Amino acid sequence: MEIMLNGTPTHTQAATLAELLEEQGIATPGTAVVDGKVGRRTEWNAAPLHDGASVTVIRATQGG
């Protein structure tokens, strides 16, 4: 299926958000937003993806 991952068109075979992050090699610390809804990390294994989904992964950084 085709999704938007951080604003970039991406082809994936992942069925869930957790599978997508693993497939793309994205470290899990952070926050994931799917179609405008913030997903709790505990829900990522059950968060289904669909063709055309918009996924944004946000990582907190430290610094000054």
C-alpha positions as CSV (number, residue, x, y, z in Angstrom):
1,M,0.0,0.0,0.0
2,E,1.0,3.6,-0.4
3,I,1.1,5.9,2.6
4,M,2.6,9.3,3.5
5,L,5.4,8.9,6.1
6,N,6.6,12.3,7.5
7,G,5.4,13.9,4.3
8,T,7.1,11.5,1.9
9,P,5.1,9.0,-0.3
10,T,6.1,5.5,1.0
11,H,5.3,2.0,-0.2
12,T,4.8,-0.5,2.7
13,Q,3.7,-4.0,3.4
14,A,3.1,-3.1,7.1
15,A,-0.4,-3.7,8.4
16,T,0.1,-1.8,11.7
17,L,2.0,1.2,12.9
18,A,4.4,-1.0,14.9
19,E,5.2,-3.0,11.7
20,L,5.8,0.2,9.7
21,L,8.2,1.6,12.3
22,E,10.2,-1.7,12.3
23,E,10.1,-2.0,8.5
24,Q,11.4,1.5,8.0
25,G,14.1,1.2,10.7
26,I,12.6,4.0,12.8
27,A,13.6,3.9,16.5
28,T,10.5,3.7,18.6
29,P,11.2,6.5,21.2
30,G,8.9,9.3,20.2
31,T,5.3,9.9,19.2
32,A,3.4,8.7,16.2
33,V,0.4,10.5,14.7
34,V,-1.8,8.6,12.2
35,D,-4.4,10.5,10.3
36,G,-4.2,13.4,12.8
37,K,-4.7,11.1,15.9
38,V,-1.9,10.7,18.4
39,G,-1.3,7.0,19.0
40,R,-0.1,5.7,22.4
41,R,2.9,3.5,22.1
42,T,0.9,0.7,23.8
43,E,-1.5,0.8,20.9
44,W,1.0,0.7,18.1
45,N,0.7,-3.1,17.6
46,A,-3.0,-2.7,17.1
47,A,-3.1,0.5,15.1
48,P,-4.0,-0.5,11.6
49,L,-2.8,1.3,8.5
50,H,-4.7,1.8,5.3
51,D,-3.9,2.9,1.8
52,G,-3.4,6.7,1.8
53,A,-2.8,6.9,5.6
54,S,-0.7,9.9,6.8
55,V,1.8,8.9,9.4
56,T,4.0,11.4,11.2
57,V,6.7,10.3,13.6
58,I,7.9,13.0,16.0
59,R,11.0,12.5,18.1
60,A,11.7,14.7,21.1
61,T,15.2,16.2,21.2
62,Q,17.2,17.8,23.9
63,G,19.4,20.8,23.7
64,G,19.6,24.4,24.0
